[in-house]
Amino acid sequence: MHASEIMSRPVVTISPDAPLRDAVVKLTEGGFASLPVVDEDQQVIGMITEVDALRAAEQINDGEGPPALKVSDVMTKPVEVVSPDTNITDVAHLMLTDRLRSLPVVENGVLVGIVSRRDVLRPLVRPDDVVATHVASVLDAYSGQRGRWSVDVTDRVATVRGEFLDEAERRVVTSLARTVPGVTDVRVEPE
């Protein structure tokens, strides 16, 4: 699998001349760990990260920094980038080695996407696994104890196994499992 198959696009970017305040708004409101800083030709010239913004805020609070910083004043450079053809194993290695939370994907010098740690992890999980985790969370909240029932989901059918106090509890568990998006049917079985 390659970066082009898992990258996110379009990419939220910022200009080097933008006020740092604008970058912080994009980071916090968008839930991003970092933003590519691009020039007018969409070439990546830096990255602005949460850490960069925190360092700048610390300087401003200490009275050392100017009150109106620009993105170019605090961005990280040079930037590690990958191509659309980069294998995701190599992407993961770069992220681990350099402690990067995201990598811009560049083709012919132009930004075409971005790969985050979450993008690298997503192919490792099947949709049924996600649904099973949600069902288990709902049932754990209901019972007040973790792992009272085991949950398996195959082709959107949830199978809940374990001990039940009575038929009423079996019906409640069935009803709760049906509330989880992605569940089309529920089977409740004794352990």
C-alpha positions as CSV (number, residue, x, y, z in Angstrom):
1,M,0.0,0.0,0.0
2,H,1.2,3.5,-0.8
3,A,0.8,7.0,0.6
4,S,-1.6,7.9,-2.3
5,E,-4.0,5.2,-1.1
6,I,-4.3,6.5,2.5
7,M,-3.6,10.2,2.2
8,S,-6.2,12.8,3.1
9,R,-7.1,15.5,0.6
10,P,-7.8,18.3,0.1
11,V,-5.2,19.5,2.6
12,V,-5.9,22.4,4.9
13,T,-2.8,24.6,4.6
14,I,-1.7,28.0,5.7
15,S,0.4,30.8,4.2
16,P,3.8,31.8,5.8
17,D,2.6,35.4,6.0
18,A,-0.6,34.4,7.9
19,P,-0.8,35.6,11.6
20,L,0.1,32.8,14.0
21,R,-3.4,33.3,15.5
22,D,-5.0,32.1,12.2
23,A,-2.8,28.9,12.3
24,V,-3.9,28.2,15.9
25,V,-7.5,28.6,15.0
26,K,-7.1,26.1,12.1
27,L,-5.2,23.7,14.3
28,T,-7.6,23.7,17.2
29,E,-10.9,24.0,15.3
30,G,-9.9,21.4,12.7
31,G,-8.4,19.0,15.2
32,F,-5.1,18.9,13.3
33,A,-1.7,18.2,14.8
34,S,0.1,20.2,12.1
35,L,-0.6,22.2,9.0
36,P,1.6,22.4,5.9
37,V,2.8,25.9,5.2
38,V,2.7,26.5,1.4
39,D,3.8,29.3,-0.9
40,E,1.7,30.6,-3.8
41,D,2.7,27.7,-6.0
42,Q,1.5,25.1,-3.4
43,Q,5.0,24.1,-2.6
44,V,5.6,23.0,1.0
45,I,8.0,25.4,2.7
46,G,7.4,24.5,6.3
47,M,5.0,22.9,8.9
48,I,3.3,24.6,11.8
49,T,2.6,22.2,14.6
50,E,0.9,22.4,17.9
51,V,4.3,22.3,19.5
52,D,5.5,25.3,17.4
53,A,2.4,27.3,18.5
54,L,2.9,26.4,22.2
55,R,6.5,27.4,22.1
56,A,5.5,30.7,20.5
57,A,2.7,31.3,23.1
58,E,5.2,30.6,25.9
59,Q,7.6,33.2,24.5
60,I,4.8,35.7,24.2
61,N,3.7,35.0,27.8
62,D,7.3,35.5,29.0
63,G,7.4,38.9,27.3
64,E,10.2,37.7,24.9
65,G,8.2,37.4,21.7
66,P,6.5,40.1,19.6
67,P,2.7,40.1,20.0
68,A,2.0,39.7,16.3
69,L,3.9,36.6,15.2
70,K,3.5,35.3,11.7
71,V,3.5,31.6,10.8
72,S,6.9,32.0,9.1
73,D,8.4,33.1,12.4
74,V,7.6,29.9,14.2
75,M,7.1,27.2,11.6
76,T,9.3,24.0,11.5
77,K,11.7,23.8,8.5
78,P,13.0,22.0,6.6
79,V,10.1,19.7,6.1
80,E,10.2,15.9,5.7
81,V,7.8,15.0,2.8
82,V,6.9,11.8,1.0
83,S,5.7,11.0,-2.6
84,P,2.4,9.4,-3.5
85,D,4.4,6.2,-4.3
86,T,6.0,6.0,-0.9
87,N,5.2,2.6,0.8
88,I,3.2,3.1,4.0
89,T,5.8,1.0,5.9
90,D,8.3,3.7,5.0
91,V,5.8,6.4,6.0
92,A,5.3,4.7,9.4
93,H,9.1,4.4,9.8
94,L,9.6,8.1,9.2
95,M,6.9,9.0,11.6
96,L,8.4,6.8,14.3
97,T,12.0,7.8,13.7
98,D,11.4,11.5,13.5
99,R,8.4,11.6,15.9
100,L,6.2,13.1,13.2
101,R,2.4,13.2,13.5
102,S,1.8,13.9,9.8
103,L,3.7,14.0,6.5
104,P,2.9,16.1,3.5
105,V,2.6,14.1,0.2
106,V,4.3,16.0,-2.6
107,E,4.3,15.2,-6.3
108,N,6.6,17.3,-8.6
109,G,7.2,19.7,-5.8
110,V,3.4,20.4,-5.3
111,L,1.4,19.4,-2.2
112,V,-1.2,16.7,-3.2
113,G,-2.2,15.3,0.2
114,I,-1.2,14.6,3.8
115,V,-0.8,11.4,5.7
116,S,-1.4,11.3,9.5
117,R,-0.6,8.6,12.0
118,R,-4.4,7.8,12.0
119,D,-4.3,7.3,8.2
120,V,-1.5,4.8,8.6
121,L,-3.4,2.9,11.4
122,R,-6.8,2.9,9.7
123,P,-6.0,0.0,7.2
124,L,-5.2,-2.2,10.2
125,V,-8.8,-2.1,11.4
126,R,-11.8,-3.7,9.7
127,P,-15.1,-1.9,9.9
128,D,-16.5,-4.9,11.8
129,D,-13.8,-4.4,14.4
130,V,-14.8,-0.7,14.9
131,V,-18.5,-1.7,15.3
132,A,-17.5,-4.5,17.8
133,T,-15.6,-2.0,19.9
134,H,-18.6,0.4,20.0
135,V,-21.0,-2.4,21.0
136,A,-18.6,-3.5,23.8
137,S,-18.4,0.1,25.1
138,V,-22.2,0.4,25.2
139,L,-22.5,-2.9,27.0
140,D,-19.7,-2.0,29.5
141,A,-21.4,1.2,30.3
142,Y,-24.7,-0.6,30.9
143,S,-23.2,-3.3,33.1
144,G,-20.8,-1.1,35.0
145,Q,-18.0,-3.5,34.5
146,R,-15.5,-4.0,31.7
147,G,-15.6,-7.1,29.6
148,R,-18.6,-8.8,31.2
149,W,-19.7,-9.9,27.7
150,S,-17.5,-10.7,24.7
151,V,-18.6,-9.1,21.4
152,D,-17.8,-10.2,17.9
153,V,-19.1,-8.6,14.7
154,T,-19.1,-10.3,11.4
155,D,-20.8,-8.8,8.3
156,R,-22.6,-6.3,10.6
157,V,-24.1,-9.1,12.8
158,A,-23.1,-8.7,16.5
159,T,-22.7,-11.8,18.6
160,V,-22.7,-11.2,22.3
161,R,-21.5,-14.0,24.5
162,G,-21.5,-14.4,28.3
163,E,-23.7,-15.0,31.3
164,F,-27.0,-13.2,31.6
165,L,-29.1,-12.8,34.8
166,D,-32.3,-13.6,33.1
167,E,-34.3,-13.3,29.8
168,A,-35.0,-9.6,30.6
169,E,-31.3,-8.8,30.6
170,R,-30.8,-10.7,27.4
171,R,-33.5,-8.5,25.8
172,V,-31.8,-5.3,27.2
173,V,-28.4,-6.4,25.9
174,T,-29.9,-7.1,22.5
175,S,-31.7,-3.8,22.4
176,L,-28.5,-1.9,23.4
177,A,-26.4,-3.6,20.8
178,R,-29.0,-2.7,18.1
179,T,-28.5,1.0,18.9
180,V,-24.9,1.0,17.6
181,P,-24.6,2.3,14.0
182,G,-23.5,-0.5,11.7
183,V,-25.3,-3.3,13.6
184,T,-28.0,-5.0,11.4
185,D,-28.7,-8.0,13.7
186,V,-27.8,-9.2,17.2
187,R,-27.3,-12.7,18.5
188,V,-27.0,-13.3,22.2
189,E,-25.4,-16.6,23.3
190,P,-24.5,-18.1,26.6
191,E,-20.7,-18.6,27.1
